[in-house]
Amino acid sequence: MRTISPRAALRRAAGGFAAIGLLAAGSLALGTPAQAAGPELVIGGPVGTALHPHPASGSPRKSTVEITVDNPSRNGEPRTFDGDFTVTFDLTGIAGIADAAFGETGGADCEATGPTAVCRGHGLGPGRSALAELDLSAAEGSRIGDSGTIRATGKADGATLTAFSTEVVIGGPDLVMERLPLKQNLKPGETQPVPVTFTNNGTRAADGVLLTLMYTRGLDFIERYANCEYSEGEAGRGFPAGTTARCAVPGTYEAGATYRLAVPLTLKATEHALYDTFVYRIDEDVPGRGAQRSAAGVTAGKGAALTMKEAATVRGVDLDPRDNRQEADFATANSADFVAYGARARGAAGETVAATIGFRNKGPAWVGHPGSGEPVATVDFTVPEGASVTGSPAACRGVTADGQYRESRSGAPRYVCDTSMAVRDGADFALRFHLKIDKVVTGASGAVTVRTPRLTESPKLPFDPRLPFDPKPGNNTALLVLNSDNGDGGAGSTASGGASGSGSAGPATAGGSTGGSGATSSGSTTSGAATGGSTTAGSTGGALASTGTAALPVAAGAAAALAAGGVLYATARRRPQRG
């Protein structure tokens, strides 16, 4: 019996935003838990599943139903369920309509015997976990329009498992989004038409459609339509998408027909554009989806209504929702100026001081890697001579002086701190460190460098820590200075090759002792500094696993050490870059 580990029921589509497809395709059907003294575990899955009709020859096409178990937080606290549980599926409702078998993936041990299937598991982490995958296909002799119900019940040691059911139907609409030939190398202010076009390749008409548009911060549409609802901010799994628009377009969209927007959308690259993504998806506007659209922070457009028209001629759950969406990535001729800042602090031997270092994105572009999910940049900090770090932000990991893996987080000679996958224009990636003054060294300094995240060894390529989108590498380095006797603070800045620039000093912090309070490896975690505003990555605990990143060798107090790497180079990213 396997232990079920937490896994989001909504999967990330390849090369795109997390969970957009399934969010648009339909809400998850979750049973209503009964009152019980123990934890209430919720069996879930799709409201319904449409199957391709049984072919006249050959094997029928399969559709997969993902069944999950949700272990919700209790009293606001996530908890783990450690007992055994069993989920039983009643398949009599689909006899003669669909054939069912368990897929190869899932968290539980499952076995089907005739009209009954049983899954057994032990332990559930907090949140939603994958239980099983049911592979369904139309049964021989079934007809378009036939439908039946799969029911699931469960029992668990010291817990309540809700009942769950999902409808299975033969046939339905199959909306296929056409990929548009969009221009992908842009300039700020440039616009282009977006004539969204789709075809219904299914067996019945779609009764109304829902067009979903998702676009990152550097993109915008010049129109806001009356039948569209717009939400700003995140678009699943914490990625700052910019804007999501959901547009309900009534009408009957016949099987075999192709439709396009009566008037094309107009997409614009804004002044913040650099690397951006646009997702466009079409679904039948089935009942119950309005709850997804009506939420806090959602506003309706005030322009004319967006409409569709039939382009060429050749009802439910979509037969194949995987082809309902398309997406395009854009690279705009723009830049983002990441400016490092240091700090200064003063303390006697044995005292602990705090200092905030980091960088600010002076823009004009935001920078994001939604496709790869990789960090945008890394802050590389060398600890000044005579000091040791007793508290560091969650975004940071301690490494050896030459950038190799180090077991202990505290007391490292050097720290590397990755951003998230997105850094908005105007963002302040602030990192607060606590340092114990082991020995007073007047003017001891450590370099604070914002650089490319991925560096590795190469005997052939030169070392280049520069950010490819940053036009001013001279301000990528600053200094953290302890017990300075001339008040220079962290104002120094030096780039690769020894070119000097005007760096900026960050917030001066903690002149004097904190008495060691707060200088431990526990405390607040990193918040969303990379997505905008002024945010501090606070002190936190726990060693982080090495990602295999070799980092920039920086001699304490020597900002010009950017030129000293020699054998390191920045690996190619999976997204287009511009120098």
Buried (B, 14 or more C-beta within 10 A) or exposed (E): EEBBEBBBBBEBBEEBBBBBBBBBBBBBBBBEBEEEEEBBBBBBBBBBBBBBBBEEEEEBBBBEBBBBBBBBEEEEEEBEBEBBBBBBBBBEBBEEBBBBEBBEEBBBBBEBEEEEBBBBBBBBBBBBBBBBBBBBBBBEEBEBEBBBBBBBBBEBEEBBBBEBBBBBBBBBBBBBBBEBEBEBEBEBEBEBEBEBBBBBBBBBBBBBBBBBBBBBBBBBBEBBBEBBBBBBEBBBBEBBBBBBBBBBBEBEBBBEBBBBBEBBBEBBBBEBBBBBBBBBBBBBBBEEBEEBBEEEEBEEBEEEBBBBEEBEEEBBBBBBBEBBBBBBBBBBBBBBBBBBBBBBBBBEEEBBBBBBBBBBBBBBBBBBBBBEBBBBBBBBBBBBBBBBBBBBBBBBBBBEBEBEBBEEBBBBBBBBBBBBBBBBBBBBBBBBBBBBBEEBBEBBBBBBBBBBBBBEEEEEEEBBBBBBBBEBBBBBBBBBBBBBEEEBBBBBBBBBEEEBBEBBBBBBBBEEBBEBEBBBBEBEBBBBBBBBEEBBBBBBBEEEEEEEBBBBBBBBBBBBBBBBBEBBBBBEBEBEBBE
